[in-house]
């Protein structure tokens, strides 16, 4: 009952325009007061502070800064040109390029909004110039941006690992690799089908010599993926250290190799990164206090009892968990969902025999659906703001991509090797 009241209060506050983080903190504070535990509010500041002091969380602002440097310093342009040389002649043309560009950029930033708002601008302009319908271009840009938090490195996996579980960040990154590629394939198949049906334009096939030229131009940018992913999986540095290395490498490329970022530009890049980081970390901090309320009131135990009273079948329980995650993702930012809900469901998935790695992938994939569904679809807002496409129109355009992610989500939920095979190869 308490969990239901919390959800109603939280969603109600958001529907009247209260920011997500304020709604979460307000819900916890009001519930503590109503239940006669006002004295506990004295530790509110401490709980909020503790929510963002984990060493692993330092990766978040650095990955955000690295993404902004890449978007400003010419790195994303070269990625797009390389992707165009590779798959621009496939059915779907620049739609396929859009997806491949997002896959490559995913190996650098780990943030969907950075992909949508940065690389997305380049992709949208190219697709519009080629004659694609503006709404279709916006839809595929929003859809492909959700690949970012699944393919390593991933801010969502960093949050999942550092705040609520003991799962290894490097193994979580490995667990997301195959599902991320499956998302790209699902989206590519839809673009192939609809482009064939509506005869969308394709690019002329480039000779191998010209493709080699674009590959040569993109090699310094592509090395970012090798440095980040290879360094983490090779045990050379942690996820946090990888984020710092990625930031300095992006700075080096942007300022000294490509020379597209001047010293005067750094202020705006750093300031924008700080604002974005503060928003993300503030949500994490407040969500930590709401999670503390849930734990104090033994909400996880009550939810477990309620769910097990409905069914003890592992398939049914997993479907129930997925449904709850998707519904919550429609109203809450993905990071908040991970922080609030994971402690509740961890005991259930342990009883079901589901590993924390597999459940982490399920959590992140479910939150990606939330990025594409109103009313709180961050990728929808990011793309809508740079394309001037109406929110409802864009929401209709991304339906095929939501279906594709849902299929991948269900496959990962019921086929453990898709998530756990790569991590099992790591020492």
C-alpha positions in Angstrom: 0.0 0.0 0.0 2.8 2.4 0.9 4.5 1.7 -2.4 1.3 2.5 -4.3 0.8 5.7 -2.4 4.4 6.7 -3.2 3.9 6.1 -6.9 0.6 8.1 -6.9 2.2 11.0 -5.1 5.3 10.9 -7.3 3.4 10.8 -10.6 0.9 13.3 -9.3 3.6 15.9 -8.5 5.2 15.4 -11.9 1.9 15.8 -13.7 1.4 19.2 -12.2 4.9 20.3 -13.4 7.1 19.6 -10.4 10.6 18.5 -11.5 11.4 14.8 -11.1 14.1 15.3 -8.4 11.9 17.6 -6.3 9.0 15.2 -6.6 11.1 12.3 -5.4 12.5 14.2 -2.4 9.1 15.7 -1.6 7.4 12.3 -1.7 9.9 10.7 0.7 9.8 13.7 3.1 6.0 13.9 3.1 5.7 10.1 3.7 8.2 10.2 6.6 6.2 13.0 8.2 2.8 11.4 7.6 4.0 8.1 9.1 5.3 9.9 12.2 9.0 9.7 11.5 9.7 13.4 11.1 12.9 13.1 13.2 14.4 11.0 10.4 14.3 14.1 8.1 17.4 15.3 10.1 19.5 12.8 8.2 18.0 13.8 4.8 21.0 15.9 3.9 23.5 13.2 4.8 21.6 10.5 2.8 21.5 12.9 -0.2 25.2 13.6 0.1 26.1 10.0 0.4 24.1 9.3 -2.8 26.8 10.9 -5.0 30.1 10.3 -3.2 30.9 6.9 -4.7 34.2 6.8 -6.6 32.6 5.0 -9.6 30.1 7.9 -10.0 33.0 10.2 -10.9 32.8 8.5 -14.3 29.5 10.2 -15.1 30.7 13.9 -15.4 33.8 12.8 -17.3 31.8 10.7 -19.8 29.4 13.7 -20.3 32.4 16.0 -20.8 34.0 13.6 -23.2 30.8 13.4 -25.2 30.5 17.2 -25.4 34.1 17.5 -26.6 33.5 14.9 -29.3 30.3 16.7 -30.5 32.1 20.0 -30.6 35.6 18.9 -31.8 34.8 17.3 -35.1 35.0 13.7 -33.8 31.3 13.0 -34.5 31.5 14.4 -38.0 34.3 12.0 -38.9 32.4 9.1 -37.3 29.3 10.0 -39.4 31.4 10.2 -42.6 33.0 6.8 -41.9 29.6 5.2 -41.3 28.3 6.8 -44.5 31.2 5.2 -46.4 30.4 1.8 -44.9 26.6 1.5 -45.2 25.3 4.5 -47.0 24.6 2.4 -50.1 22.5 -0.1 -48.2 18.6 0.1 -48.5 17.7 2.8 -46.0 20.8 4.9 -46.9 21.4 7.5 -44.3 19.0 5.8 -42.0 21.4 2.9 -41.7 24.3 5.4 -41.4 22.4 7.0 -38.5 22.2 3.6 -36.7 25.9 2.7 -37.3 27.0 6.1 -36.2 25.2 5.7 -33.0 26.7 2.3 -32.4 30.2 3.7 -32.9 29.5 6.8 -30.7 28.1 4.5 -28.1 31.5 3.2 -27.5 32.7 6.6 -26.6 30.1 8.5 -24.5 27.6 6.1 -23.0 24.8 8.7 -22.9 21.7 8.7 -25.0 21.0 12.4 -24.7 24.6 13.3 -25.8 24.0 11.1 -28.9 20.6 12.6 -29.7 21.5 16.2 -29.2 25.1 16.1 -30.6 25.5 13.5 -33.3 21.7 13.7 -33.9 22.1 17.2 -35.4 24.6 16.0 -38.0 22.5 13.0 -38.8 19.3 15.0 -39.2 20.8 17.6 -41.5 22.3 14.9 -43.7 19.0 13.0 -43.9 17.0 16.1 -44.6 19.4 17.2 -47.4 19.1 13.7 -48.9 15.3 14.0 -49.1 14.1 11.8 -46.2 10.9 12.9 -44.5 11.7 15.1 -41.6 9.6 13.1 -39.1 11.2 9.8 -40.2 14.7 11.3 -39.7 13.8 12.5 -36.3 12.3 9.1 -35.3 15.4 7.1 -36.3 17.7 9.7 -34.6 15.7 9.4 -31.3 15.5 5.6 -31.6 19.2 5.0 -32.4 20.3 7.3 -29.5 19.1 4.6 -27.1 21.9 2.3 -28.2 24.3 4.5 -26.3 23.6 3.5 -22.7 23.6 -0.2 -23.6 26.8 -0.7 -25.6 29.9 0.0 -23.3 30.8 2.3 -21.8 27.4 3.1 -20.2 26.5 5.6 -17.6 23.4 3.6 -16.8 25.5 0.5 -16.0 27.8 2.7 -13.8 24.8 3.8 -11.8 23.5 0.3 -11.5 26.8 -1.1 -10.3 27.9 1.6 -8.0 24.7 2.5 -6.2 22.7 -0.7 -5.8 24.6 -3.9 -6.5 28.0 -5.4 -6.3 28.1 -6.3 -10.0 31.4 -5.5 -11.7 31.2 -2.5 -14.0 33.5 -4.1 -16.6 31.4 -7.3 -16.6 28.2 -5.2 -16.9 29.8 -3.3 -19.9 30.5 -6.7 -21.5 26.9 -7.9 -20.7 25.5 -4.9 -22.7 27.5 -5.4 -25.8 25.5 -8.2 -27.5 22.1 -6.7 -26.6 23.2 -3.3 -27.9 24.2 -4.8 -31.3 20.8 -6.6 -31.3 19.1 -3.3 -30.9 21.0 -1.9 -33.8 20.1 -4.9 -36.0 16.4 -4.6 -35.0 16.3 -0.9 -35.9 18.2 -1.6 -39.1 15.7 -4.2 -40.2 12.8 -1.7 -39.8 14.7 1.0 -41.7 15.4 -1.5 -44.5 11.8 -2.6 -44.7 10.2 0.9 -44.6 12.8 2.3 -47.0 12.2 -0.4 -49.5 8.5 0.1 -49.2 8.6 3.9 -49.6 11.6 4.0 -51.9 13.7 6.3 -49.7 17.0 7.5 -51.3 20.3 5.6 -50.9 23.8 6.9 -51.3 26.1 5.9 -54.2 28.4 3.0 -53.4 31.9 4.4 -52.8 35.0 2.8 -54.3 37.3 1.1 -51.8 39.9 3.7 -52.2 37.5 6.5 -51.2 36.3 4.4 -48.2 39.9 3.9 -47.2 40.2 7.7 -47.1 37.3 8.1 -44.7 38.6 5.3 -42.6 42.0 7.0 -42.4 40.3 10.3 -41.3 38.3 8.5 -38.7 41.1 6.3 -37.2 42.0 8.8 -34.4 38.3 9.0 -33.4 37.8 5.3 -33.6 40.8 4.7 -31.3 38.7 6.3 -28.6 36.6 3.1 -28.5 39.7 0.9 -28.4 41.2 3.0 -25.6 38.0 3.0 -23.4 36.6 -0.5 -23.9 40.0 -2.2 -24.4 41.4 -0.5 -21.3 38.5 -1.5 -19.1 38.2 -5.1 -20.3 42.0 -5.5 -20.2 42.2 -4.4 -16.6 44.4 -1.4 -17.4 42.0 1.0 -15.7 38.6 1.2 -14.0 35.5 2.7 -15.6 36.1 6.0 -13.8 39.7 6.2 -14.9 38.5 5.2 -18.5 36.2 8.2 -18.4 39.0 10.5 -17.5 41.3 9.0 -20.1 38.5 9.4 -22.7 38.1 13.1 -21.7 41.8 13.9 -22.1 42.0 12.0 -25.4 38.9 13.8 -26.8 40.5 17.1 -25.6 43.7 16.2 -27.4 42.0 15.3 -30.6 39.7 18.3 -30.6 42.3 20.9 -29.8 45.6 19.6 -31.3 44.8 17.1 -34.0 41.5 18.4 -35.6 42.0 21.9 -34.2 38.2 22.6 -34.1 38.0 23.6 -30.4 39.7 26.8 -29.3 40.7 27.7 -25.8 37.8 30.2 -25.6 35.3 27.3 -26.5 36.3 25.2 -23.6 34.5 27.4 -21.1 31.1 26.8 -22.8 31.8 23.0 -23.2 32.9 22.6 -19.6 30.0 24.8 -18.3 27.4 22.7 -20.3 28.9 19.5 -19.0 28.8 20.7 -15.4 25.1 21.6 -15.8 24.2 18.2 -17.3 26.3 16.4 -14.7 24.7 18.3 -11.9 21.2 17.4 -13.2 22.1 13.7 -13.4 23.9 13.5 -10.1 21.1 15.5 -8.3 18.6 13.0 -9.5 20.9 10.2 -8.2 21.3 12.0 -4.8 17.5 12.5 -4.3 16.7 9.0 -5.5 19.0 7.7 -2.8 16.9 9.4 -0.1 13.7 8.0 -1.6 15.3 4.5 -1.8 16.2 5.0 1.9 12.5 5.6 2.7 11.6 2.5 0.8 14.1 0.4 2.7 13.1 2.0 6.1 9.4 1.0 5.5 10.4 -2.5 4.3 8.7 -1.8 0.9 10.8 -4.4 -0.9 9.6 -7.1 1.5 6.0 -6.1 1.0 6.3 -6.0 -2.8 8.0 -9.4 -2.8 5.1 -10.8 -0.7 2.5 -9.3 -3.0 4.2 -10.5 -6.2 4.7 -14.0 -4.9 1.1 -14.2 -3.7 0.1 -13.7 -7.4 2.5 -16.2 -8.8 5.6 -18.2 -8.1 6.3 -18.9 -11.8 9.6 -17.3 -12.8 8.4 -16.4 -16.3 5.3 -14.7 -14.9 7.3 -12.8 -12.3 9.8 -11.6 -14.9 7.0 -10.4 -17.1 5.5 -8.6 -14.1 8.9 -6.9 -13.3 9.3 -5.8 -17.0 5.8 -4.4 -17.1 6.4 -2.4 -13.9 9.8 -1.1 -15.2 8.3 0.0 -18.5 5.4 1.8 -16.8 7.7 3.5 -14.3 10.0 4.5 -17.2 7.1 6.4 -18.8 7.0 8.8 -15.8 10.5 8.7 -14.2 14.0 9.3 -15.6 15.9 6.1 -16.2 18.5 6.7 -13.5 15.8 7.2 -10.9 14.0 4.0 -11.9 17.3 2.0 -11.5 18.0 3.5 -8.1 14.6 3.2 -6.7 13.4 -0.1 -8.1 16.5 -2.3 -8.2 16.8 -2.8 -4.4 13.1 -3.9 -4.4 13.5 -6.5 -7.1 17.0 -7.9 -6.3 15.6 -10.4 -3.7 13.0 -11.6 -6.2 15.4 -12.1 -9.0 17.8 -13.9 -6.6 14.9 -16.4 -5.8 14.3 -16.7 -9.5 17.9 -17.6 -10.1 18.5 -14.6 -12.4 22.0 -13.2 -12.2 22.7 -9.5 -11.3 24.4 -9.1 -14.7 21.3 -10.3 -16.6 19.0 -8.2 -14.5 21.2 -5.2 -15.0 20.7 -5.5 -18.8 17.0 -5.9 -18.4 16.8 -2.8 -16.2 18.8 -0.7 -18.7 16.9 -1.9 -21.7 13.6 -1.2 -19.9 14.8 2.3 -19.1 15.7 2.8 -22.8 12.0 2.3 -23.6 11.3 5.0 -21.1 13.6 7.4 -23.1 11.2 7.0 -26.1 7.9 7.2 -24.3 6.0 10.3 -23.1 5.5 12.1 -20.8 9.1 11.8 -19.6 11.1 10.7 -22.7 14.4 12.4 -22.5 15.6 11.4 -26.0 12.2 12.5 -27.4 12.6 15.9 -25.8 16.3 16.2 -26.9 15.4 15.4 -30.6 12.2 17.4 -30.6 14.1 20.4 -29.3 16.7 20.3 -32.2 14.3 19.2 -35.0 11.1 21.2 -34.2 9.0 18.0 -34.6 6.0 17.9 -32.4 6.3 15.6 -29.4 3.2 13.4 -30.3 4.4 13.1 -34.0 7.8 12.0 -32.8 6.3 9.6 -30.3 4.4 7.9 -33.2 7.5 7.7 -35.3 9.5 5.8 -32.7 6.9 3.1 -32.1 8.7 0.6 -34.4 12.0 1.2 -32.5 10.2 0.8 -29.1 8.8 -2.6 -30.4 12.4 -3.6 -31.5 13.9 -2.7 -28.1 11.0 -4.6 -26.4 11.8 -7.8 -28.4 15.5 -7.5 -27.5 14.5 -7.0 -23.8 12.3 -10.1 -23.8 15.1 -12.2 -25.4 17.6 -11.0 -22.9 15.2 -11.6 -20.0 14.7 -15.2 -20.9 18.0 -16.2 -22.6 20.8 -15.6 -20.2 23.7 -16.4 -22.5 22.9 -13.2 -24.5 23.9 -11.2 -21.5 26.3 -13.4 -19.6 28.4 -15.2 -22.3 30.8 -12.3 -22.9 31.3 -11.6 -19.2 32.0 -15.3 -18.6 35.0 -15.0 -20.8 36.6 -12.3 -18.6 39.0 -13.2 -15.8 
